[in-house]
Amino acid sequence: MARFYITTAIDYANGDPHIGHAFEKIGADAIARFHRMNGDDVHFLIGMDEHGQKVARTAEERGVSPQQFVDEIAERFLAMWRRLSISNDQFIRTTDPQHKAGVQALLERIFEHNPEDFFERSYEGWYCVGCEAFKQDAEIVDGKCVLHPTRTLEWVQERNWFFRLSRYTEFLRAHIEHHPEFIQPESRRNEVLGWLEQGLEDISASRSRFSWGVPFPRPTSDGERQTTYVWFDALPNYLTATGFPSRESESRWPATVHVIGKDITRFHAIIWPAMLKSAELPLPERVWAHGFVLLGGDRFSKSAGVKLDLDEAIERFGPDAFRYYLLREVPFDADGNFSWERFEERYTAELANAWGNLVSRAAAMIEKYRGGVIPAGPRGDADEADRADVEAYVAALDGRAGYLPHEALRIVGRMVARSNEFVQSSAPWTLAKDADKSSQLDATLASLSRQIARQCVMYAPFMPNKAQNAWRRMGGPGEVSDQRITYLDALDTGGWRVAKGDPLFPRPVDAGAG
C-alpha cells in the first residue's frame, strides 16, 4: 500500500470561505478520494492560518480577542467543508499548541544544524498586511501591492531575525533540475526558475511590535523577544501536522504533494524547501500550483469587488453538481472562468440529460424486461473501450502527468456519451419484442450495466453522494467508495437488483442567469 500525503494551503482566517478556497479543497479532495479508491494509504490535510498582523488588527476592530475571532472563522470554514463533502483526515490550526511547539522545534533545528542561516539585521521596506509580506519593487504598481490594490502599503523599519535564503539558490536550482516533477505544472516551474535566475534575497524570519503568533525561540542580541514571521509559522503546518518533532512524524513526512494556489508558489517552492534543507529534513515530493477561478476574466477578490456568493452557487444545483462543475469547467493546471450560464449548461447537458437519464433508462429497462435483476452477459467492444478510458482516467489523477481532474471528468463524460450511443444502436426495446433475441438482450443490458457501474466508481471522487445514489440505483453492493479503480475491468454486475428512485439530477426550472 503506497503512502499518499496530500495537503492544501491553510486558509487565512480573515473572512468567509470563497470560491477560490472551494476550488482548491474540492480538487484536492477528488485527488485524495481517487487515491483511496486506488488502494493507497491516504492522509489528507487542510487547515487554518490564524496568526499574523492582519488577524490581530481585524479582531481589534471588531472588539474581540484574536482567539475568539479565529475560533468563529474556523467553524465557518469547517461547516463549508462538511457541506461540500471534503474528506480531510485532519484539520490543523496554527493556534494549536502542538503546532506552536513544532514550529519552535523546527527553528531550533535550523539553529542547531546551520546556525549561520539565522542572523540579525535591521530592515526597512514596504509591507503589505494583506499578503503578510514585504514587497519588492516588481510587486508594487502605483504604490500598491499587485495582489491587494485596495490596501495601503506600510513602510516598516525593524531589527529582526533573518533567514539566509540567498544561500540556497544553487541548491534549489539543482533540485529542480534533478527533480523536474518537484514543481508543477511546467509554467510554474519555469516561473520559479526565473526567480532563481534573478537571485534570492534573505528574508525576515521574525517580527517585532506585535505578539499574535508563535514566539520566536531566541531573543535578539539586545534581549528583545519577537514573534515568528507568519510564513515561518504557516508553512511548517504540513510538517507539524505529522507530529513533528516526535518520531511518529518520520512515517508520514515528507508530503507527497502540496496543492496550492499559484499566487503562493514562491513561498512553497523556494522558502519552504530552503527551510527544510537548512533543518536537514526531507523536502516534499511535489508542489502543484493550480490557477485561479475567474469571473468574466477577473480574479475573484473581495477587496476588488469581484465576488460570488458561495452559498448561492452551491444552492443552485446542490453540492455534488457544484463540485462537478468547478472541476469540469476550470482546468487544474491553468485559470478558468465561472459563469452561471455555463453552470446550467453543463448541469443540464452532462448531468441531467446525459448521465442521469442514462441511469434512469437503464434501470427502467432492466425492471421492465428482466424483473429488475441485471442478467449475466459476456464482455464486448464496450468493455474494451472502457478499459482504455479507465487507464487514461487513472493517468490523469495518479500524478504521472500531474493532477488533472478536469481531464479525468472529460474522460468519464466520453464514456457516458458512448453508453448513450450504445443504447441507441443496440435498441433494447426492439430486442425485447423478439423472443429469439433474448440472449442478445441479456448481453446488451449486462454490458450497459457494467458501463454505468464503472462510471459510478469513476465519478465517486468528484460527486461522492450522487455516485453512491446511482450505484444504489443499479443495485451495487455497499459503498461505491469502497470499490477499487484497479479492479474496474473485472467488475461484474450480473445478479444485481436495480432500485427505483427519483431523478439523480432534476432538470432545472428556470434558474435565471444569476
N, C-alpha and C positions, 0 to 999 in steps of 0.2 A: 504494500500500500504506500503510494507516494505521498510525501508531506507537501501540503499546499497552504502557505500562509499568505493571505491576501489582506491588504489594508486599503482604506480610503483616507484622504486628508481629513483630519479632525476639523469640525466646523467651528468657526469663530462665534463665540457667544455674544452677539451684538444685535440680535433681531430674530425674526422668524425664519424657518426654512423656506428656501425659494427653489425655483425650477432648476437652477444650476446644482444645488445640493442634491435634489432628487435625481437628476440625470446621472450624477456620479454614483450615488448609492444604488440605484436600480441597475446600472451597468455592472458594477462590481458584484451585486447580488446575483445577477444572472450567471456571471462567470463562476462565482462560488458554488451556486446550485449545480451548474454543469459539472464541476469537478467532483462534487459529492456523488453525483449520478455516474461519474466515470470511475468511482471506486477509490478516490483519493481521500487522504486524511486532511480535511479542510479545517482551517481556523480563520474566521472572517472577523476582522476588527474594524469598528468605526468608533467615533467618539466626539468629544467637545474640547476645544481650545479655550480655556476660561480665564487665562491671565492676560495681563497687558494694560497699557495706559488707557486704551480706548474703553475697555470694560470698566475700569475704575472710574473714569470720567462719566460714563453713561449712568452708572449706578448712583453716583453722587448727584447727578442732575435729577434723577428720579426719587431721590431721598431714601434709598435703601442701601443696605450693605452690599459690597460686591458678591459675597457668597449667596445672599438671598436672591440677588439679580440673576446669577448664573444658574442657580437651582431651578428657578422658574423657566428659564430658557431651555435648559437641558430637558425638562419634562415635555416641553412643546415639541422639541425635536424627536424625542423618543416616541411620542404619540404619533407623529407623522410617519416615522419609520415602521411602526406597528401597522398603521393603516395601509402602507404600501407593501406589506409583507416582506420587509427586509429581514433576511435570515442571519443577521450577525450573531456570532458566538460570544462576542464581548463588546462592551461599550465602556470606553475609557474616558475619564475626565481628568484634566491636568490638575484639578484641585484634590484628586485622590492622594492620600498620604503616601501610598506605595509609589505612585508616580514621582512625587516630590523627592522621596528618598532615592529612587532610581536615577533621576536627573543629577542629583548631587554626587552619587556614586560614579556616574559616567564622567562628570567634570573632574572628580578626584583621580579617576583612572588616567585621564589625559595628563594631569599634573604629574602623575607617577611615571608614566611611560615616555612622555615627551614634554617635560616641564618648560622647555623653551617655546612651546606653542602658545602659551598664555603669557601675556606681558601687559604692563600698564602703559597707557597713552592718553594724552589729552586730545580731545577731538571736537571738531565743530563742523556742522553741516546742516542741510535741510532734512527735516524728519517729517515723514507722513504718518500721522497717527492711524489713518485708515489701513495702511499696509503694515504698521508697526515696523518701519524700516527707514534707514537713511537712504536718500535718493541721490543717484548720480545725475550729472547734467543731462545725459541722454534720456533720462526718465522724467524729465521736467519740461513741460511745454507751457509757455505763457505764465510761468511762475507757479504752475500747478502740477501735481502728480498725474501722470497719464492715466493711471487706474482709478484715481479719485479726484476728478476735475472740479468737484464742488467743495473740496476741503482746502483749507489754507495750510500750506506748509509752515513748519515751525523751525526757526533757527535754534539749534541746540548746541551748547558748549558744555562738555563734561570730561572728567577724567575717569576712564573705565578700564576694566579688564578687556583686552583684545585677544582675538584668536588669529594665529598666523596662517591665514588661508592661502596666502601667496606661496607658501612653501609647497603646496600640494598641486600646483598647476601641472607639472610634468607627470606626477603620479596619475592624476585624473585623465590626462590625455592618453597615457599608455593603457590605462584600464579600459577606456572606451575603445581604443584601437583593438585590444585583445578580446574584448567582450562587447561586440557591436550590438548585442541584444540588451545591454545594460540600460540604454535609454531608447525608448520607442514612443511613437513612430519615428521614422527616419528624419522627418522635418524637425523634430525636437532635438534629436541627436546632433544634427547639423548646427542648430542654434546654440547648443551647449559648446560644441567645438569652436564656434565663432567667438563665444565669450572667453574661452580659454586662450584663443589666439590673441585677444586684446590684453590678456594678463589679468590676474586676480588681485584684488586689494584685500588687505587684512580687515577684519570686521569686528565690531563691538560684540563682546560676549556678556556684558553686564550693563546695567543702567543704574544711575543714582536718582534721587529725588522722588521715587515712588516705590511702594512696597508690595503692590498686589502681584505677587509672583513667587517663584521659588528663590529663597535666599541663595546668593552665590556662596559657595562653600568657603571661600577665603577672602579676608578683608584686603583692601588696597594697602599700600605701604604706609599711608597716613592713618590706618586703622578704620577706614570707613567700610561699613557693611553695605553691600549693594545687592540688587536684585538681578537674577539671571535674565538676560535679554530674552524676549518672548520666543524667538525662533530657536534658541538653545534650550528652551523649556518644551516647546511644542514638538519639534522633530523627534526627540528621543521617545515619544509616546509609543512608537512602534516597537521599540526595544523594551521599555519598562513594562509594557503590557504582557511580555513573556515571563515576567517575574524577576527581571534583572535587578540587582546583581546576584540573585540566588542561582544555584547550579541548575535548577529546573529550566532556566531560560535557554540553556545550551541546546536543549532538544527541540526548541521552537524557532530560535533565531539561526540564520537570517530569514528575513521575509522573502517570499517567492516573488511577489510583485507589489509595489506601491502604486495604487491607482490615484491619480491627482489631476487637477486642472492645469492647463498649460501655463497659466499665469504664475504658478509657484514652482516651475521646473527648476529655476536657478537654486532654490533652497534645497530641493530634493536630489538634484543631480550633481551639485557642486558642494554646498555647505555640509549637508548631511553625510555624504561619503567621506569627506575630509575629516569630519569629527570622528567618524568610526575608525578611519585609518589611524588617526592620531591616538585613539584609545586602544589601538591594536585589536580591533574587533572585526568580524566579517562584514562585508558590505551586502546590502540587499541584492538579490539576483537581477531585478529588473525594476525600472521606473516607467510606468505607462502614463503619458500625459495626454489626456483627451482634450478635445476642443470645447468651444462654447455653444450653448443653445442661444440662438439669436431670434429676435422678433423684428421682422422687416429689415434684416441686415444689421441691426444694432444689438449689442450685448445687453441682456437683462441687467439692470442696475437701479437699485432703489435711489441712490444719490443722483443718478442722471435722469430719473423719471421714466425709465423703460422697465415696466414691471408687469407681472401677470399674477393673478390670484391663483395660487397653487391649489387651494381647496376647490375653487371653481373648475379648474382643469380636471381634477380627479373626479369631481361630481358628474361631469359631462357624460361619461360612459362607464364609469367605475374604475377602481384602482388597476385591475389587470389590463384593461384596454389602454389606460394611460401609460402603464409600463411598456406595453407593446408599441404604442405609437412613438414614444420618445426614442426607443432603441431601434425602431424600424426606420424612422424618418431622419434621425440625426446620426451621422456616422461617428463611430467612437474614436476615429483617428483624425477628425477634422471638425470644423464648425458646421452647424446646420441650423435651419430655421424651424421655428414653431409657428404654425398658423392654425386657427380654428377650422378653416376650410379643409386643409389637408387632413386634420384630425378626423373630421367627419367622413371625408372621402375614404380614408384607409379603414376606418371602423366599418363603414357600410360595405365597401367592396371586398376587403380582405378578411374581415372577421365575421360580420353578419351574413353576407351573401356567399362567400367562398367556403370558409371553414365551418361556421355554424350551420349553414344549410346542408353542407356535406354530411356532417354528423347526424343531423335530424333525418335526412333522406335515407342514409344507410340503416339507421336503427329502425325506421318505419318499414323499410323493405324486408329486413330480417324478421321483424314482428309479423308482417303480413304473409310472407312466403315460407317462413321456416319456424313459425310459432315462437319467435323471439330468441331462438338458440342459433348461434353462429355455427354454420356447418364447417366440416373439415374440407380442406382443398389443397391441391399441390401448388408449389411455388411456380411463378410465371415471370413474364417480362417485367411486370410492375415491381416485383420484389427485387429483381436485379437492378433496375433503375434506382430504386430506393437505396440499395446498398451503396451505390456510388455517391448519392447525395448525403447519406449519413457520414461517409468518410470526409466529404467536403465540409460538412457541418462541424464535425469534430476538429478539423484543422483550423476552423475559424475561431475556435474557443479554447483550444488547449495550449496556446502560446507559440506554436511553431511559426505562425505567420503574424504573431501579435495577438491582440484581443479585439475581435471584430464581431460583436453581437449583431450589428446591422446586417452583416454578410450571412451570419447563421440564420437570421429570420428570413432573409431573401431566399435562402435555400429551402427552408420549410415551406415558404409560400409557393415555391416552384413545385414541390411535392403535392401540395394541396391542389394546385391547378391541374397537375397530371391526374390526380384522383378524380377530379370532376370530369375531365375528358374521358377517363376510363369508364365512368358511369354512363356517360352519353354514348360512347362507342359500343359498349357491351350490352346496353339496354336490358337490364334485368327484368323489367316489366314485360318485355317481349318474350324472353326466355321462359318466364313463368307460365305463359299461355300454352307451352308445348311440353307435354309430359316426357317426350323423348329427350328433351334438353335439360332434364332435372340435374344431372351431374355437372353440366356446364354452368347452370345457375348456382349450384353449390360452390364451384370453383370461383365464380365471379364474386359472390358475396364473401367468401373466405378471403380472397385477395384484397377486396375493398376494406374489409375489417382489419386485416393486418396493416394495411397502409395507414388507416386512421389511428390505430393503436400506436404505431411508430410516431405519428405526428403528435399525439398526446404527450408522449415521452419527450419529444424534442421541443415542444412548446412549454413544457413544465418549468424550465429555468426562467422563462420570461413571463408566463401567465400561470403561476402555480395553482390558483384557485379554479380558473376556467379549465385548465388542463385536467385537473382532478375531476371536475364535473363531467367533462367529455369522456374521460377514462371510465367513470362510473356508468355513464350512459351506455357505453359499449360493453359493459359487463366486466371490465378489468378488475382483477383481484387487488385488494389492499390499496396502498398509496402509490400513485404514479411516480412520486419522487423516490420510491424505493427501487424502481427499475434501474437497470444498468445500461448505459448507452452502448457499451461494448457487446451486449447480448442482443441488440435490437434485431440483428439479422435472423436470429433463431426464435424470435417472439412468435408464439402460436396462439391464435385467438379461438381456435376450434373448441366448441363447448361452452363458450361464454354466453351468458344470457343478457340481452340488452334490456335497458330500462327506459320507460317513458319519462319525459321531463319537459320543462319549459324551454324555450329557445335559449341557446347559450349566449347569444348576443342579440337582444331585442333590437329590431330596426328602429332607428331614431325617429321620434316625432320631430317636427321642425324645431331644431335646437337653436336656430339663429346663427349669426356669424360671430357672436361673442363680442 
